[in-house]
Structures are given as C-alpha cells and as structure tokens.
Amino acid sequence: MYQIPGITLKILWSRRFAALTVAAFAAALLLFASGARASCSEPFKQSSPVLALISHPDDGESEGRATIVGLWHVIYTATSAPPPFPQPPFQFLESYKTWHGDGTEFENAFLPPGGGNICFGVWKDLSHGTVKLHHIGLMFASDGAISNIFTVDETDTVAHNGKTYKGTFDFKLFASTNVFGTGTPLAEVTGTTAGTRITVD
C-alpha cells in the first residue's frame, strides 16, 4: 500500500513536479486529509464544550443518527489520480481528525511536520447522518516558505452506531498565492474516506 511519506514524496521531487515540494504534497490531503477538513453534522447547541464533543444527542434533526463530533482515525484511499501518482487505488493519507460541535474541524496527518501536517475545516449538516466538509491547509518547502495551498472537500455519513463513518473526498492543490484555493487546481485526487471513532475508554 502506497504511503505519502514514501513513494508520493519521491514522485513530487521529480522534474515534472519540481514546483510541488515534498513537504508541500506531504500535507496535501490534510486530507488530509481534506483540511481544513470539519464536523459531520449541524453544531449542537449545548452549554458545555466537553458535552458537545462526547455526546450523541438526538435533537429531532439528527433523525436518530450519531453525531460525527469527536476524535477519529481516518484513512483516505485514492480512486482517481493523474500521473505521476501510482495507479489507483492506493492509500493517499492517514490522519487523526477532530470534528468540533461548533462546525469547525482540525486534522493532524501522519506526515513530517516540516512540510505541513495540520489543517482546518468547516462543516455543515446535510441530514440523515451525512455532513459536508470544506478543508484547507498549507504546505511548506524545505526552507520554510509556503509552497502550496490545498483544499479537501468531503461528504461523510456516520454509521447508526456512531463508531465509524465513510464517504468521499476531493483533494485539490493550488499555488501558494491562491489563499482561498479556488479556480483550476494544479493537481486533483479523488477517493473515499473511512473513519473509526477514538473514545476515552
């Protein structure tokens, strides 16, 4: 199974992708990783931030589905990627991801921090246990300069038992001057997401 820190980074150092630094693409999916990557349902109106993170309330709008709010281990699998990426499917990214009850999200990718391995997102509820996330992040060159901006758009659905979620992602890479990550991307990878909840006990 391909890993971003391995073969993907080597690919990015090729002449064809000289402009995309290893560090830059290493944080690419953040997600990952999407990445700013956010929560999986409408933020819950609870007085305690702690309760918002650990409870799974049925507020009449969640239709009995568990919330995505909380901490997750996530695997991103690419199902469509242009050369010089490996032939799909391959593991694109692995991360820890926190979906917050206020509609924001934070992700920490299994990547070297020097290239940029954290990103942030915002999310909204689409009903029926499904959420939409828009994630954005920075990638850095070896000298510390910002090399690229990336976005990850996800649609994820939480299982009824609240222990897993699955969905799709669309990763786009942009020039460092494109701070909002809009327009035609330099590269695009799409695929699936699979999250497993991490609990206190």
C-alpha positions in Angstrom: 0.0 0.0 0.0 1.4 3.4 -1.0 2.2 6.0 1.7 2.5 9.7 1.1 5.8 9.9 3.1 7.3 7.3 0.8 6.5 7.0 -2.9 4.4 10.1 -3.2 7.1 12.3 -1.9 9.6 10.8 -4.3 7.2 11.5 -7.2 6.8 15.1 -6.1 10.6 15.6 -6.3 10.6 14.5 -9.9 11.3 17.2 -12.5 7.7 17.2 -13.7 6.5 18.2 -10.2 9.6 20.3 -9.2 7.3 23.2 -8.3 5.5 21.0 -5.8 7.8 20.3 -2.9 7.9 17.1 -1.0 6.7 18.9 2.1 4.0 20.6 0.0 2.4 17.5 -1.2 3.1 15.6 2.0 0.4 17.7 3.7 -1.7 17.6 0.6 -4.6 15.8 2.0 -4.7 17.1 5.2 -6.7 15.1 3.9 -5.5 15.4 4.8 -6.7 14.9 4.7 -9.2 17.3 3.3 -8.2 20.0 5.7 -9.1 22.4 6.8 -11.4 19.1 7.0 -14.7 20.0 9.9 -17.6 18.3 11.7 -20.2 15.8 10.4 -23.5 17.4 11.5 -25.1 20.7 12.5 -23.3 22.1 15.5 -25.2 21.1 18.7 -26.4 23.9 21.0 -25.0 22.7 24.3 -23.8 24.7 27.2 -20.7 22.6 27.8 -18.0 22.3 25.1 -17.0 19.0 26.6 -20.5 17.6 26.3 -20.7 18.8 22.7 -17.6 16.7 21.9 -18.6 13.5 23.6 -22.4 13.2 23.5 -24.5 11.8 20.7 -27.9 13.6 21.2 -31.0 13.0 19.2 -32.2 16.6 18.9 -35.0 15.8 16.4 -32.9 16.9 13.5 -30.3 14.2 13.6 -33.0 11.6 12.9 -31.6 9.2 15.4 -28.1 9.2 13.9 -25.0 9.5 16.0 -23.0 12.7 15.6 -19.6 12.9 13.9 -18.4 15.3 16.7 -15.4 13.8 18.4 -12.0 12.3 17.6 -11.4 9.9 14.7 -8.7 7.8 13.0 -9.1 8.3 9.2 -7.8 6.5 6.1 -8.1 8.2 2.7 -8.0 5.9 -0.3 -7.4 7.4 -3.8 -9.6 6.0 -6.5 -8.7 8.6 -9.2 -5.3 10.3 -9.6 -3.4 11.6 -12.6 0.2 10.6 -13.4 2.7 10.6 -11.9 0.7 9.2 -9.0 0.5 5.4 -8.6 -2.2 3.5 -10.3 -5.3 3.7 -8.0 -6.5 2.5 -5.7 -3.8 3.4 -3.1 -3.7 4.8 0.4 -3.5 8.6 0.0 -3.3 9.7 3.6 -3.8 8.6 7.2 -4.7 11.1 10.0 -6.2 11.9 13.3 -9.2 14.2 12.8 -11.3 16.1 15.3 -14.8 17.3 14.4 -16.0 20.1 16.7 -19.6 20.8 17.8 -19.2 24.4 16.7 -18.9 23.4 13.0 -15.1 23.6 12.7 -12.7 20.7 12.2 -8.9 20.0 12.8 -6.7 17.4 11.3 -3.2 16.1 12.1 -1.8 13.9 9.3 0.7 11.1 9.7 3.3 13.2 7.8 6.5 15.1 8.7 5.6 18.4 10.4 8.2 20.3 8.5 6.2 20.0 5.3 3.0 20.9 7.0 0.8 18.2 8.5 -2.1 20.1 10.1 -5.1 21.7 8.5 -8.5 23.1 9.4 -12.1 23.0 8.0 -15.7 23.9 8.4 -18.7 21.6 8.0 -22.5 21.6 7.8 -25.2 19.0 8.3 -26.9 17.6 5.2 -29.3 15.4 7.3 -29.7 11.7 7.5 -26.3 11.4 9.3 -24.5 13.0 6.4 -22.2 16.1 6.5 -20.3 18.2 4.1 -16.8 19.5 4.9 -14.6 22.1 3.3 -11.0 21.8 4.4 -7.9 24.0 3.7 -4.2 23.9 4.6 -0.7 25.0 3.9 2.3 23.1 2.6 5.9 24.2 3.1 9.2 24.0 1.2 12.4 22.8 2.9 13.4 26.4 3.5 10.1 27.1 5.4 8.4 29.1 2.7 4.8 28.3 1.8 4.9 26.2 -1.3 1.3 25.4 -1.9 -2.3 25.7 -0.7 -4.6 22.7 -0.8 -8.3 22.1 -0.2 -10.2 18.9 0.6 -14.0 18.7 0.2 -15.7 15.7 1.8 -19.2 14.2 2.1 -19.3 11.8 5.0 -22.0 9.7 6.6 -21.8 8.4 10.2 -23.0 4.9 10.9 -26.0 4.5 13.2 -23.9 3.1 16.0 -21.6 6.2 15.9 -18.4 4.1 15.7 -17.5 4.7 12.1 -18.1 6.9 9.1 -17.4 6.7 5.4 -17.6 9.0 2.4 -15.8 10.6 -0.4 -13.1 13.3 -0.8 -11.8 15.6 -3.5 -8.3 16.9 -2.9 -7.1 19.9 -4.9 -3.6 21.5 -5.0 -3.1 25.2 -5.7 -0.3 27.8 -6.0 0.8 29.4 -2.7 -0.7 32.7 -3.8 -4.1 31.2 -4.1 -5.0 31.7 -0.4 -8.7 30.6 -0.8 -8.0 27.6 -3.0 -10.3 28.4 -5.9 -10.2 28.1 -9.6 -8.4 25.4 -11.6 -6.1 23.3 -9.4 -2.5 22.2 -10.3 -3.5 18.7 -9.4 -6.6 16.8 -8.2 -7.1 13.5 -6.5 -10.4 11.9 -5.5 -11.3 8.9 -3.4 -13.0 7.5 -0.3 -12.8 8.2 3.4 -13.1 5.7 6.3 -13.2 6.9 9.9 -13.0 5.0 13.1 -14.0 6.8 16.3 -11.4 7.0 19.2 -13.0 7.0 22.6 -11.9 7.7 26.2 -12.4 4.0 27.2 
